[in-house]
Amino acid sequence: MPPDDGHGTRRETLRERDDRNFQELLQELRVTQTGVQILFAFLLTLAFTERFGELDGVQRATYLVTLVLAVTATVLFTAPAALHRALFRRGAKRLLVEVSSRLVSAGLAVLALSFGVAAAGGGRHLLPPGRDRGGGGGAAAVPGAVGRDAAPAQTAG
């Protein structure tokens, strides 16, 4: 990392700054893209659970909105790599950094929105009627969506 000049500013050329900014952006993407891919994979598996067929229209809409938002975030987080490939060795690093930064910012906003829909809508809508809907929020949606009924099995006798 280039030394600073004692005033907190780095002594680096514009090209070096663009390279550093792009590397830092890629490092951020490594973390966020993994998280959104895990969310997306989890959402895809929900459709194959036994209880998915029991969801009503509002519950399915909540699921689909969350799924579409996760897909959109995935696309926005993947776009900088595709943009890099398209602009590679064309002397457009500054443009690449600026556009990629906007794409990542948009991806983070969409990801936050997907978490919000999953948490707010999930706690209210992914649990079947009659299930405990206490302050569990979105975390309560997971057992409600993929778990078994809470009532113990009755035995004969």
Beta strands, then each sheet from edge to edge (+ up, - down):
end
